[in-house]
């Protein structure tokens, strides 16, 4: 279990490897694929445990636990080209291939689970979702985040869906920062202020009590105050409904209930962001 391999060396692999290598007791050996050569080389230079394999098959040959961290669009082709051992333990980070689908692609290996780590695991922060529950994998990766083991693939998809809100979250921060910049606030000051405010609120959110987020809304909304008005204005514009609609569409994609590529072709190009408009003024 001390030999871990990563097929795919993107942002999530970099975060997971960084998290593992900075544990008090890191794995003895980590092998990464060379697909992203600069990122793979950077990891090997930063951490003595990390070796860059010449190809994906060499990752498997050097590993007992194999993490699949390639994009959904190429996962089938990548896995079909590899020869797994029966004793391999496979951990899939791929969002759109079910447990049953992964098993078909990794035969004769049978021990497989799906895991959803997020970029903050590099700093030992944030949730990690694991399906099905697996004591060995939970123990191996649990130190880099808050491990949540769940019982059904439907629950996995629901939790995975909300991870799609990371980019919108940072877009929200950027919109506030850009609004401040348009009022002659220096960009670094604006970004530092907004980031600090949202960081503090995130800490409060993690400590949510029995009253849930609804109670925090009440506590942060003075009657007829600024926060009450902002929430009312946003909800009146359909902000809450838009969030739910986006999450519904993401969940449909993960469950295979929607033709994402067809929808992508039919969707209009995103409107220019307020950020770009401000910076062009």
Backbone bond lengths (Angstrom), bond angles and torsions (degrees), N, CA, C in turn:
res aa  C-N    CA-C-N  psi(-1)  N-CA   C-N-CA  omega(-1)  CA-C   N-CA-C  phi
1 X - - - 1.467 - - 1.525 112.36 -
2 X 1.346 116.84 -8.62 1.465 119.45 -178.34 1.518 112.59 -85.41
3 X 1.337 117.30 -5.82 1.462 120.01 179.34 1.530 108.52 -106.28
4 X 1.330 115.63 109.08 1.467 121.00 -175.70 1.523 108.91 -115.52
5 X 1.332 116.57 134.98 1.451 120.92 178.21 1.515 111.41 -120.99
6 X 1.324 115.49 152.67 1.467 121.64 179.59 1.522 109.53 -127.50
7 X 1.323 116.10 116.94 1.461 121.96 173.46 1.522 106.52 -93.84
8 X 1.320 115.82 105.31 1.459 121.85 -171.59 1.520 108.78 108.53
9 X 1.335 115.99 127.07 1.477 120.07 -175.94 1.526 109.16 -127.34
10 X 1.340 114.41 64.06 1.454 120.35 178.71 1.520 111.79 -99.65
11 X 1.310 115.42 -158.15 1.457 121.32 -176.22 1.522 112.27 -61.17
12 X 1.341 117.11 -43.57 1.464 119.65 -177.50 1.520 111.11 -68.90
13 X 1.327 117.20 -41.78 1.467 119.20 176.07 1.519 110.67 -59.20
14 X 1.313 117.20 -45.66 1.464 120.32 179.18 1.526 111.00 -58.15
15 X 1.328 117.00 -42.09 1.463 121.08 -179.44 1.522 111.11 -66.42
16 X 1.332 116.96 -46.04 1.467 120.42 -178.34 1.528 111.10 -65.41
17 X 1.325 116.59 -44.84 1.458 120.42 179.16 1.534 110.46 -62.34
18 X 1.320 116.85 -43.24 1.464 120.42 178.47 1.523 110.77 -61.14
19 X 1.336 116.26 -42.32 1.452 120.11 178.39 1.516 112.29 -63.68
20 X 1.331 116.45 -44.78 1.470 120.64 -179.55 1.523 111.69 -63.97
21 X 1.315 116.29 -42.52 1.467 120.25 -174.67 1.529 113.08 -74.00
22 X 1.321 117.42 -13.62 1.461 120.24 178.98 1.526 112.21 -105.19
23 X 1.326 116.82 10.52 1.457 120.77 172.31 1.531 109.80 -71.64
24 X 1.318 116.12 159.95 1.466 120.11 177.52 1.522 110.85 -61.05
25 X 1.349 116.41 -34.78 1.463 121.73 176.69 1.525 108.45 -126.38
26 X 1.322 118.06 83.35 1.471 121.23 -177.73 1.524 111.45 -72.03
27 X 1.335 117.17 160.71 1.471 120.27 174.94 1.524 110.64 -59.17
28 X 1.326 115.70 152.70 1.461 120.43 -177.78 1.520 112.00 -70.40
29 X 1.347 116.26 -34.31 1.472 118.44 -175.26 1.522 110.82 -148.83
30 X 1.306 116.44 131.57 1.460 122.56 175.85 1.525 107.99 -127.92
31 X 1.330 115.69 128.67 1.460 121.06 179.37 1.521 108.93 -116.61
32 X 1.329 116.52 129.38 1.465 120.77 -179.11 1.519 110.11 -118.40
33 X 1.323 115.02 152.37 1.464 119.59 179.67 1.524 109.92 -78.56
34 X 1.330 116.98 160.28 1.471 120.70 -175.40 1.519 113.65 -91.21
35 X 1.334 118.24 10.35 1.473 120.18 -171.96 1.523 111.64 -55.03
36 X 1.330 116.98 -47.60 1.461 120.51 173.28 1.525 106.05 -101.98
37 X 1.317 116.17 90.57 1.460 121.61 -169.09 1.525 112.85 -59.98
38 X 1.321 117.46 -43.58 1.460 119.64 -176.00 1.523 111.04 -68.19
39 X 1.338 117.58 -40.47 1.464 120.50 179.63 1.529 110.39 -69.11
40 X 1.324 116.91 -41.74 1.455 120.52 178.64 1.524 110.95 -62.15
41 X 1.317 116.71 -44.25 1.464 120.55 -179.94 1.519 110.73 -65.37
42 X 1.319 117.05 -38.66 1.459 120.72 178.13 1.522 111.01 -60.96
43 X 1.333 116.78 -42.83 1.468 119.89 178.67 1.521 111.54 -63.46
44 X 1.328 116.66 -40.78 1.467 119.31 -179.50 1.524 112.14 -68.14
45 X 1.316 116.50 -29.07 1.467 119.73 178.25 1.525 111.58 -77.35
46 X 1.326 116.33 -32.74 1.464 120.79 -178.47 1.532 112.49 -77.98
47 X 1.334 116.25 -33.41 1.462 119.24 -171.68 1.533 110.49 -129.24
48 X 1.325 115.60 126.97 1.467 121.18 -176.88 1.527 112.02 -64.82
49 X 1.331 117.38 -25.07 1.468 120.74 -176.90 1.530 112.72 -75.45
50 X 1.335 117.18 -15.01 1.459 120.57 -170.42 1.527 111.88 -94.73
51 X 1.344 115.00 130.66 1.462 122.59 175.47 1.525 108.70 -122.94
52 X 1.315 116.89 139.88 1.464 121.24 176.90 1.524 108.28 -94.06
53 X 1.323 116.55 121.04 1.465 121.58 179.96 1.529 110.19 -80.02
54 X 1.330 117.65 155.53 1.472 119.62 177.96 1.524 113.48 -70.18
55 X 1.339 117.48 -25.60 1.463 120.95 178.78 1.528 109.09 -159.68
56 X 1.323 116.62 176.81 1.460 120.69 -176.73 1.524 113.47 -65.36
57 X 1.348 116.76 -37.23 1.464 118.95 179.29 1.524 110.94 -63.38
58 X 1.314 116.42 -36.46 1.467 119.81 178.09 1.529 111.38 -65.10
59 X 1.335 116.78 -29.89 1.471 120.03 174.65 1.524 109.26 -61.64
60 X 1.327 116.99 -48.10 1.466 120.85 179.99 1.525 111.37 -61.79
61 X 1.323 115.84 -43.87 1.466 119.80 -176.34 1.523 112.50 -63.17
62 X 1.345 116.76 -26.50 1.458 120.98 -176.56 1.530 113.06 -97.46
63 X 1.355 117.16 4.14 1.465 119.44 -169.65 1.524 112.49 -128.85
64 X 1.329 113.85 152.63 1.466 121.75 171.17 1.523 110.52 -99.66
65 X 1.334 115.89 -38.53 1.465 122.49 175.59 1.518 107.17 -108.90
66 X 1.332 116.74 124.66 1.468 121.62 -177.28 1.520 109.21 -115.71
67 X 1.327 116.71 118.41 1.457 122.28 177.49 1.526 109.20 -96.06
68 X 1.317 116.13 124.92 1.462 121.57 179.31 1.520 107.94 -95.50
69 X 1.328 116.19 111.15 1.460 121.31 -172.63 1.517 111.22 -130.59
70 X 1.335 115.99 44.64 1.467 120.46 176.85 1.519 108.81 -105.07
71 X 1.322 116.59 164.19 1.455 121.32 -178.44 1.517 112.10 -67.13
72 X 1.351 117.06 152.09 1.467 120.86 -179.30 1.520 113.44 -57.31
73 X 1.329 116.77 -32.61 1.459 120.05 -176.47 1.515 114.69 -68.47
74 X 1.330 117.55 -22.98 1.470 120.22 -177.40 1.522 112.84 -117.91
75 X 1.329 117.46 -2.40 1.465 120.54 -173.45 1.521 112.51 -58.10
76 X 1.329 117.76 -45.25 1.468 120.25 -179.00 1.516 111.38 -58.01
77 X 1.324 117.60 -49.59 1.460 121.37 -177.52 1.528 111.47 -64.75
78 X 1.329 116.58 -40.89 1.470 120.09 -179.59 1.526 110.52 -63.56
79 X 1.334 117.23 -47.17 1.466 120.55 -175.75 1.524 112.43 -69.96
80 X 1.334 117.21 -36.03 1.464 120.09 179.22 1.523 112.26 -62.81
81 X 1.330 116.54 -25.21 1.473 120.87 -177.17 1.528 112.56 -85.53
82 X 1.336 117.90 -2.75 1.458 121.22 -173.87 1.526 111.82 -107.77
83 X 1.325 115.67 150.44 1.466 122.37 177.70 1.529 108.95 -107.87
84 X 1.331 115.54 104.71 1.454 120.69 179.32 1.524 110.69 -86.00
85 X 1.330 115.89 151.14 1.461 121.12 173.07 1.525 109.49 -89.51
86 X 1.313 116.39 156.64 1.465 120.71 179.12 1.524 111.66 -62.77
87 X 1.351 116.15 -30.65 1.463 119.16 -176.56 1.525 113.66 -89.92
88 X 1.317 118.17 3.10 1.462 120.11 177.70 1.535 110.56 -65.26
89 X 1.319 115.73 140.04 1.462 122.31 168.36 1.526 105.92 -103.27
90 X 1.318 116.54 120.61 1.462 121.40 -173.46 1.528 109.74 -109.41
91 X 1.334 114.86 130.30 1.466 121.91 177.78 1.519 106.88 -119.07
92 X 1.321 116.10 114.17 1.469 120.27 -176.74 1.519 111.15 -97.55
93 X 1.344 115.57 128.73 1.463 121.96 171.91 1.528 110.66 -98.84
94 X 1.328 117.86 3.99 1.467 122.18 -173.49 1.530 109.66 -75.90
95 X 1.322 116.77 128.77 1.464 120.37 -170.21 1.522 114.62 -76.72
96 X 1.311 118.96 -26.69 1.468 119.41 -167.44 1.528 114.77 -115.28
97 X 1.327 118.36 12.31 1.466 120.53 177.35 1.520 108.53 -118.15
98 X 1.330 116.31 122.56 1.459 122.05 -176.65 1.530 111.44 -68.46
99 X 1.329 115.02 170.16 1.468 120.35 174.89 1.525 110.05 -56.58
100 X 1.333 116.58 -46.13 1.465 120.09 180.00 1.519 111.22 -60.96
101 X 1.339 116.63 -41.18 1.456 120.30 179.20 1.508 112.89 -65.58
102 X 1.335 116.98 -40.48 1.465 121.06 177.65 1.520 110.10 -63.03
103 X 1.341 116.87 -43.63 1.475 120.20 -178.80 1.521 111.66 -58.87
104 X 1.315 116.43 -38.23 1.464 119.66 178.39 1.522 111.28 -62.96
105 X 1.324 116.51 -33.85 1.463 121.11 -174.67 1.520 113.48 -85.00
106 X 1.345 118.02 -17.83 1.466 119.83 -174.02 1.518 112.74 -112.61
107 X 1.336 118.28 6.32 1.466 120.03 179.11 1.532 109.52 -53.15
108 X 1.345 116.69 141.28 1.474 129.58 12.53 1.530 115.10 -87.01
109 X 1.330 119.10 0.48 1.462 119.76 176.25 1.527 108.89 -62.35
110 X 1.348 116.62 142.98 1.460 120.71 -178.56 1.528 112.89 -125.58
111 X 1.338 116.24 -23.51 1.465 120.59 -176.44 1.529 108.01 -80.67
112 X 1.326 116.43 105.47 1.459 120.08 -175.46 1.528 109.95 -141.59
113 X 1.306 115.96 145.39 1.461 121.22 171.75 1.517 108.20 -143.77
114 X 1.319 115.33 167.16 1.465 121.30 178.16 1.523 107.73 -114.52
115 X 1.313 115.45 137.11 1.454 120.09 -177.13 1.524 109.46 -134.55
116 X 1.328 115.79 143.05 1.470 121.18 -179.55 1.527 108.72 -122.30
117 X 1.337 117.20 88.90 1.461 119.87 171.98 1.530 109.42 -89.76
118 X 1.310 117.09 152.83 1.465 122.11 179.41 1.529 109.44 -115.26
119 X 1.330 118.17 160.45 1.471 120.26 -176.21 1.530 115.95 -50.96
120 X 1.351 120.26 -34.55 1.471 118.24 -179.36 1.528 115.56 -64.23
121 X 1.345 118.44 -9.16 1.473 118.41 177.81 1.526 110.93 -63.17
122 X 1.329 117.38 -17.53 1.465 120.20 174.49 1.521 110.63 -56.68
123 X 1.336 116.22 -30.95 1.461 122.54 179.56 1.523 111.98 -108.10
124 X 1.352 116.04 18.55 1.467 122.12 179.29 1.526 111.46 63.48
125 X 1.336 116.53 39.00 1.454 122.15 -179.01 1.524 110.14 -126.91
126 X 1.329 115.21 154.90 1.454 121.01 171.56 1.524 113.05 91.57
127 X 1.345 115.11 168.69 1.465 120.52 -177.87 1.522 112.69 -82.01
128 X 1.330 114.65 153.49 1.465 122.12 169.69 1.520 106.52 -129.20
129 X 1.317 116.98 122.42 1.462 120.96 179.56 1.522 109.47 -98.67
130 X 1.345 116.43 133.97 1.467 121.40 -177.33 1.521 109.61 -130.33
131 X 1.329 115.83 127.98 1.466 122.32 176.04 1.519 109.30 -140.37
132 X 1.344 117.35 136.52 1.464 126.99 -13.14 1.527 110.55 -73.01
133 X 1.338 118.01 171.06 1.466 119.59 177.33 1.520 110.73 -53.80
134 X 1.321 116.24 137.34 1.465 121.36 -176.19 1.522 108.42 -150.02
135 X 1.316 117.37 108.41 1.465 121.46 -175.03 1.522 112.04 -60.70
136 X 1.320 117.72 -39.93 1.468 120.64 -177.56 1.530 110.87 -65.78
137 X 1.318 116.06 -47.51 1.461 119.51 -177.99 1.530 110.60 -70.43
138 X 1.323 116.95 -38.21 1.456 120.04 178.00 1.520 110.74 -61.44
139 X 1.329 116.78 -39.80 1.469 120.05 178.93 1.517 111.33 -69.92
140 X 1.324 117.00 -36.26 1.460 121.36 -177.15 1.523 111.99 -69.53
141 X 1.348 116.71 -40.90 1.467 120.63 -174.21 1.532 113.60 -107.55
142 X 1.312 117.80 -7.37 1.457 120.40 -173.20 1.511 114.85 -62.18
143 X 1.328 117.66 -25.54 1.457 120.14 -177.63 1.515 114.61 -71.82
144 X 1.334 118.01 -14.75 1.467 119.19 -175.56 1.525 112.99 -96.02
145 X 1.322 117.30 0.66 1.463 120.63 178.57 1.509 110.39 -174.32
146 X 1.322 116.01 -171.66 1.461 121.57 178.87 1.522 108.31 -91.05
147 X 1.332 116.76 105.19 1.457 121.93 -173.95 1.526 110.50 -77.06
148 X 1.339 116.09 127.65 1.457 122.60 176.21 1.518 108.25 -122.81
149 X 1.327 117.06 109.71 1.462 122.04 179.24 1.524 108.67 -94.25
150 X 1.323 117.05 129.44 1.463 120.76 -176.16 1.524 110.44 -123.82
151 X 1.348 114.70 165.42 1.464 120.51 -167.54 1.516 115.69 -100.91
152 X 1.331 118.42 -18.28 1.465 119.63 -176.85 1.526 110.59 -134.19
153 X 1.317 114.57 154.68 1.463 119.68 178.61 1.530 110.94 -70.20
154 X 1.345 116.62 -27.82 1.462 119.75 176.92 1.531 110.37 -64.32
155 X 1.340 117.34 -40.52 1.457 120.70 176.31 1.533 110.53 -64.46
156 X 1.320 115.82 -39.26 1.463 119.88 177.61 1.527 110.69 -58.20
157 X 1.333 116.83 -47.15 1.455 120.46 -178.65 1.525 111.30 -63.62
158 X 1.338 116.92 -38.01 1.459 119.39 -180.00 1.526 110.67 -64.00
159 X 1.339 117.15 -45.85 1.460 120.32 179.67 1.528 110.78 -68.88
160 X 1.323 116.75 -38.39 1.466 121.09 179.04 1.526 110.26 -63.06
161 X 1.328 115.76 -35.61 1.457 120.52 -179.44 1.521 111.96 -56.20
162 X 1.329 116.96 -45.61 1.470 118.46 -174.61 1.525 111.96 -70.99
163 X 1.352 118.47 -15.86 1.466 119.13 175.67 1.528 111.30 -68.08
164 X 1.347 116.80 -16.41 1.466 120.43 177.15 1.521 112.07 -69.34
165 X 1.328 116.83 -6.94 1.465 119.54 -178.84 1.523 112.84 -90.46
166 X 1.329 117.92 7.21 1.468 119.44 177.75 1.523 111.25 -64.65
167 X 1.336 117.31 -51.35 1.470 119.64 179.79 1.529 111.75 -63.74
168 X 1.358 119.21 -43.73 1.464 117.98 174.83 1.527 113.16 -59.16
169 X 1.324 116.86 -34.89 1.469 120.26 177.85 1.527 110.21 -60.36
170 X 1.338 115.72 -48.67 1.463 118.29 179.45 1.533 111.24 -69.22
171 X 1.340 116.43 -28.91 1.453 119.07 173.15 1.518 111.60 -64.08
172 X 1.324 116.39 -37.09 1.468 121.97 176.65 1.525 110.07 -62.58
173 X 1.332 116.37 -44.69 1.461 120.38 177.25 1.522 111.00 -61.94
174 X 1.344 115.25 -42.02 1.459 119.27 -178.38 1.524 111.60 -64.88
175 X 1.333 116.32 -37.68 1.461 119.35 178.78 1.523 111.05 -63.07
176 X 1.331 116.55 -42.56 1.464 119.58 178.37 1.522 111.02 -65.27
177 X 1.323 115.71 -42.04 1.458 120.23 -179.92 1.528 110.49 -63.77
178 X 1.335 116.47 -43.98 1.462 120.20 -179.86 1.526 110.98 -64.46
179 X 1.329 116.97 -36.15 1.464 120.65 177.80 1.532 109.81 -62.09
180 X 1.340 115.96 -40.87 1.463 119.79 177.88 1.530 111.26 -67.26
181 X 1.327 116.51 -40.04 1.461 119.84 179.67 1.524 111.17 -61.46
182 X 1.337 116.21 -35.66 1.459 120.20 178.82 1.523 111.81 -67.02
183 X 1.323 116.18 -13.83 1.473 121.41 177.95 1.528 110.93 -108.74
184 X 1.334 113.90 31.33 1.462 122.27 172.53 1.531 113.82 66.24
185 X 1.330 116.41 27.35 1.457 120.31 170.13 1.523 107.50 -90.56
186 X 1.315 117.32 127.16 1.472 121.86 -178.17 1.538 109.89 -57.34
187 X 1.348 118.20 135.17 1.467 121.03 -172.58 1.522 114.99 -52.23
188 X 1.328 118.09 -46.00 1.458 118.64 -178.57 1.523 111.49 -64.79
189 X 1.334 116.35 -38.09 1.463 119.55 177.79 1.522 110.02 -64.39
190 X 1.331 116.58 -43.96 1.465 120.84 -179.62 1.520 110.89 -60.94
191 X 1.333 116.56 -46.35 1.454 120.34 -177.81 1.526 111.35 -67.45
192 X 1.322 116.22 -39.21 1.462 119.62 178.67 1.534 111.25 -64.72
193 X 1.325 116.07 -41.79 1.458 120.87 -179.22 1.531 110.70 -64.83
194 X 1.337 116.29 -50.11 1.463 120.46 -178.80 1.528 110.59 -63.39
195 X 1.334 116.34 -43.44 1.464 119.69 179.73 1.514 111.94 -62.25
196 X 1.338 116.75 -41.80 1.457 120.94 179.96 1.523 111.15 -65.32
197 X 1.329 116.73 -41.59 1.461 120.29 179.93 1.525 111.54 -63.44
198 X 1.339 116.45 -46.54 1.458 119.85 -178.24 1.529 111.48 -70.66
199 X 1.339 116.97 -31.18 1.461 119.45 175.57 1.522 110.32 -62.42
200 X 1.334 116.46 -46.14 1.456 120.41 179.25 1.527 111.08 -61.16
201 X 1.332 117.04 -41.24 1.457 120.27 179.10 1.527 111.82 -67.52
202 X 1.344 116.66 -32.21 1.460 120.19 177.37 1.525 111.19 -65.05
203 X 1.322 116.39 -39.22 1.460 120.01 176.95 1.527 109.89 -62.41
204 X 1.326 116.88 -42.80 1.459 120.98 177.04 1.528 110.45 -61.54
205 X 1.324 116.27 -42.89 1.458 120.39 -179.91 1.512 113.13 -61.75
206 X 1.326 116.83 -37.43 1.467 119.82 179.95 1.522 111.28 -67.50
207 X 1.314 116.45 -25.81 1.463 121.05 -178.53 1.525 111.89 -93.76
208 X 1.329 117.95 20.01 1.455 122.81 -176.50 1.529 110.33 -53.39
209 X 1.328 115.52 137.78 1.461 120.43 -177.40 1.512 112.50 -99.50
210 X 1.340 115.71 -158.59 1.466 121.23 -176.23 1.523 112.25 -63.59
211 X 1.325 117.50 -26.79 1.461 120.04 -179.65 1.504 114.13 -75.75
212 X 1.333 117.08 -7.78 1.450 121.31 178.12 1.517 113.34 68.38
213 X 1.315 115.18 -168.67 1.462 120.13 -179.17 1.527 111.97 -67.29
214 X 1.335 116.63 -27.13 1.461 118.94 177.81 1.530 110.75 -59.73
215 X 1.340 116.35 -40.20 1.455 119.29 178.50 1.522 111.38 -65.31
216 X 1.353 116.60 -37.53 1.465 119.36 178.20 1.530 111.01 -66.15
217 X 1.325 116.61 -35.04 1.468 119.37 175.97 1.525 110.06 -60.71
218 X 1.328 115.59 -44.94 1.465 120.08 179.49 1.525 110.48 -62.09
219 X 1.336 116.16 -44.93 1.458 120.57 -176.54 1.530 112.37 -66.24
220 X 1.339 116.56 -25.10 1.460 120.56 -178.29 1.533 112.50 -103.50
221 X 1.336 116.53 12.72 1.469 120.22 -178.29 1.528 109.69 -126.95
222 X 1.306 116.18 90.13 1.461 120.08 174.16 1.524 108.78 -64.34
223 X 1.354 118.76 132.56 1.472 119.88 178.26 1.525 111.68 -52.86
224 X 1.344 114.68 127.71 1.462 123.33 -178.20 1.534 112.02 63.91
225 X 1.338 116.28 17.83 1.455 120.96 179.78 1.524 112.69 -91.55
226 X 1.334 115.20 -175.96 1.463 121.07 -174.77 1.526 111.92 -67.51
227 X 1.334 117.63 -44.27 1.459 120.60 -178.83 1.522 111.56 -66.66
228 X 1.308 117.16 -39.60 1.462 119.98 177.53 1.527 110.08 -61.08
229 X 1.327 116.38 -42.29 1.461 119.88 179.68 1.525 111.29 -65.71
230 X 1.347 117.31 -44.69 1.468 120.09 -178.21 1.518 110.99 -60.96
231 X 1.336 117.09 -43.11 1.462 119.76 -179.89 1.524 110.92 -66.37
232 X 1.335 116.63 -39.83 1.464 120.72 178.94 1.531 110.81 -63.64
233 X 1.332 116.40 -42.42 1.470 119.99 -179.21 1.530 110.79 -65.12
234 X 1.319 116.40 -44.04 1.467 120.08 -179.19 1.524 111.45 -66.21
235 X 1.328 117.25 -45.32 1.462 119.85 178.77 1.522 111.20 -64.75
236 X 1.326 116.38 -36.40 1.461 119.94 178.00 1.521 112.16 -64.01
237 X 1.320 116.75 -28.11 1.467 121.58 178.58 1.536 112.13 -86.66
238 X 1.345 116.42 2.24 1.464 119.70 177.79 1.504 114.72 88.37
239 X 1.334 116.91 16.40 1.465 121.70 -177.00 1.522 111.63 -58.03
240 X 1.350 116.46 -46.38 1.457 120.12 -178.03 1.524 111.19 -64.95
241 X 1.338 117.05 -40.27 1.461 120.56 179.57 1.523 111.65 -66.94
242 X 1.339 117.01 -35.54 1.464 120.11 178.73 1.520 111.52 -65.20
243 X 1.325 116.52 -39.17 1.467 120.29 177.80 1.523 109.54 -60.78
244 X 1.324 116.96 -48.27 1.467 120.46 -179.17 1.529 111.51 -63.87
245 X 1.329 117.24 -38.50 1.461 120.50 179.08 1.528 110.72 -63.30
246 X 1.325 116.30 -44.06 1.466 119.81 179.00 1.521 110.64 -61.80
247 X 1.336 116.63 -42.88 1.463 120.31 179.98 1.530 111.05 -65.04
248 X 1.328 117.44 -39.20 1.469 120.31 177.34 1.523 111.07 -59.69
249 X 1.326 116.67 -43.08 1.465 120.69 -179.17 1.524 111.74 -66.62
250 X 1.333 116.57 -39.66 1.465 120.16 177.76 1.525 110.19 -64.92
251 X 1.331 117.04 -43.43 1.465 120.76 179.57 1.522 111.05 -61.61
252 X 1.330 117.04 -41.29 1.463 120.91 177.42 1.528 110.64 -60.57
253 X 1.313 116.56 -41.45 1.466 120.32 179.44 1.524 111.08 -63.43
254 X 1.334 116.85 -45.66 1.458 120.81 -178.91 1.524 111.71 -63.55
255 X 1.326 116.42 -36.74 1.460 120.88 -179.24 1.522 113.36 -83.31
256 X 1.340 116.61 0.11 1.460 119.71 -179.77 1.515 113.55 73.76
257 X 1.345 116.56 21.14 1.467 119.95 -178.77 1.520 112.52 -92.59
258 X 1.311 117.56 0.99 1.464 119.93 -177.39 1.524 109.36 -140.34
259 X 1.325 115.57 145.61 1.459 121.72 175.30 1.526 107.48 -85.83
260 X 1.334 115.93 92.39 1.459 120.47 -174.31 1.515 111.66 -63.64
261 X 1.323 117.48 -42.79 1.469 119.91 -177.41 1.524 110.76 -62.96
262 X 1.334 117.01 -39.73 1.458 120.14 178.61 1.521 110.49 -65.90
263 X 1.326 116.58 -42.93 1.465 120.34 178.67 1.522 110.53 -62.83
264 X 1.338 116.24 -38.70 1.456 120.50 -179.23 1.520 110.66 -63.48
265 X 1.343 116.67 -39.84 1.465 120.26 179.68 1.526 111.66 -67.90
266 X 1.341 116.04 -32.58 1.461 119.67 -176.45 1.522 113.02 -85.14
267 X 1.326 117.21 -18.80 1.461 120.42 -175.75 1.521 110.22 -74.49
268 X 1.315 117.75 140.71 1.466 120.18 175.68 1.511 110.22 -69.27
269 X 1.316 115.86 158.38 1.459 120.10 176.85 1.518 109.18 -62.30
270 X 1.337 117.16 144.70 1.461 119.37 179.43 1.519 111.15 -57.10
271 X 1.330 115.49 142.32 1.462 119.68 177.30 1.511 109.68 -67.82
272 X 1.346 118.23 149.86 1.461 119.88 177.46 1.515 110.30 -55.51
273 X 1.328 116.27 136.46 1.455 120.04 -178.40 1.523 110.48 -72.77
274 X 1.334 114.32 157.31 1.459 119.67 176.45 1.522 109.88 -61.74
275 X 1.351 115.59 -30.79 1.461 119.63 179.54 1.527 110.66 -59.56
276 X 1.344 115.61 -48.59 1.458 118.85 -178.79 1.512 110.77 -64.55
277 X 1.331 116.17 -39.45 1.466 119.34 -179.13 1.521 110.28 -61.83
278 X 1.307 116.86 -43.04 1.448 120.92 -179.17 1.521 110.70 -63.91
279 X 1.321 116.59 -43.87 1.459 119.07 -175.65 1.517 112.54 -72.54
280 X 1.315 117.13 -16.73 1.463 120.01 177.58 1.513 112.66 -91.28
281 X 1.337 116.20 -8.92 1.448 119.32 -178.09 1.518 111.93 -74.82
